[in-house]
Amino acid sequence: MTDIPIFSVVAFSGTGKTTFIEKLVAELKSRGRRVAVIKHDAHEFDIDHEGKDSWRFTRAGADITVVASGSKVAIMENRPVQLETLLSRISDVDIILTEGYKSGMWPKIAMKRSGTGKPLPLPADECFAIVTDDPEETKTPCFGLEDVHGLADLILGNRE
């Protein structure tokens, strides 16, 4: 496992996880932190496009297909990979955020938006923090949907 701090943002679909993580990444970057994000996708996704060389390699049966340029790399594992394995491959960052993965052992940032009519995805006392527009009566720190600054302060509390 990695020594890099990991925080999972968890919520029901439509709550605003992606938007919140996007703002949190920008806040952490503004504080000089290097950030990795892993998104759990419950649906099938494809970053490859029919007819492209990488698509052809994958279609031919490659277990791993890598596309590399001078500025970025995409590694497509054409098989299931456990989150712990993905985490172990990440280096040279200060923090890892995940979208989803509510069953891991790392701290959870649970989100709840009153307009969805859905509850917190986990009991409040199992969360590191709660992000909501409908504050809970709990000892767990709560932040508004726009308060990325406050949450970043909490996340970096012992690391500033």
N, C-alpha and C positions, 0 to 999 in steps of 0.2 A: 504494500500500500504506500501511498505517497505521504510526505510530510507537509505538503501544501494544504492550507486550510480549504475545506470544501463546504459549501452551503447550497442546499437544495431549495429552490423556490417551488412551492407546491400549491395547487389550487385546482378547482374544477375548470373545465373548458369555458372560455368566454369571460374569465375573470380579469384578464389583463396581464398575465404572467410575462409574456414576451415584451410588451411595452414597458413594464416595470423593470425587467432585466436590462433592456436596452438603456434605460435611464441610469440604472445602477452601474452598469459597465462604464458609461460616460463619466459618472461621478468618481468612480474608483480610478479611472484613467487620469482624470484631472488632478488626482492626488499622487500621481506618479506610479501607480500600481500596474503591473502586468497581469492581465486577466484572461482566463480561458473559460469558455462556456460549452457545456454539453447539453444538447436538447434531446429529450426523449420524445420520439414520435410514435404514437400509438397506431398510426396509419403507415402504410407502405409509402416510401418516398423514393425518388430517383433523381440523382444529380447528373446522371449521364444522359446523353441524348442519342437517339437512334441515328446510326450512320457514322458517328464520330469514332475515331480509332479506339478510344478507351471503351466505348460501348461494344465495339467489335471484339476486343480482347475478353471482356467480361462474358459476352454472349458465347464465345468460344470455350469458356469454362474456367477462366482464370479465377483462382480463389481470392487473390488480391490484385487490384488494379491501381496503379499510381499515376497521377497526372501532375507533372511538375513544370513550373515556369521559373523565370528569374525572380518572381515576387510572391508566389504562393504554391502550395502543394495540397493535393486532395488524395487521400488514401481511401479507397473503397474496398472494404472487406465484404466479400460477397458470401457472407455466412454470419450467423449470430456471434456477437462478441459481448461478454459480460462487462458491466460498467466498471468493475474493479480493474479489469484488464485495460480498458480505455484510460482510466485514471492513472494507472501505472506508466502509461506512455507519455503523459504530459509532463513537461519540464520547463524550466526557465520562465515560470510565471509566479506571481505572488499569491494568487487566489484562484480557485476554481468555483464557478457557479454552475449549477445544473438546473434545468427546467424539467421538473418532474422528479422521478426517482424518490418517491416518498417513503420507501421502505429501507433505505440505506441507513447506516449508523451515524452519518454526519448530521450537523445541525440543520433544522428545517425552518424556512421562512414561509409561513402559511399566509395565503391571501384569501380575502373574502370581499366580495362586492355586493352590497345590499340589493342592487338591481337584478342580480341573477336569481335571487331567491334560494341560493344554495348555501349551506353552512361551511364552516371551516373544514378542510379535508382531513384534519387531524385534531385531536383534543388540544386545547390551548396549552395545557401543561406539558405537552410533548414537543412544543415548538420553541425555537430559539427566539423568534420574533413573529409578530403578526402585522400584516399590512392590510388595512381595511378602511372603508368609509363608514363603518358601523362598529365603533370600539367595543371590545369585550370587557367584562369585569374579570380581570385575571391579573396574576403577578407577572405574566409574560409581557415584555415590552411591546407596545403597540405603536404603529406609525400610520400616518395617512397615506393614501394612494400616491401622493406626489412627494412624500418626504424621503427621497433617496439620500439626502444629506444626513438626516438623522440615523437612518439604517446603516449607512456607510460608517458613521461614527461608532456605532455599536459593533459592527463587524470588525473594524480595525482597532477597537478599544485597547487591546493589549499589544498592538503591533505598530502604533504610531511612533 
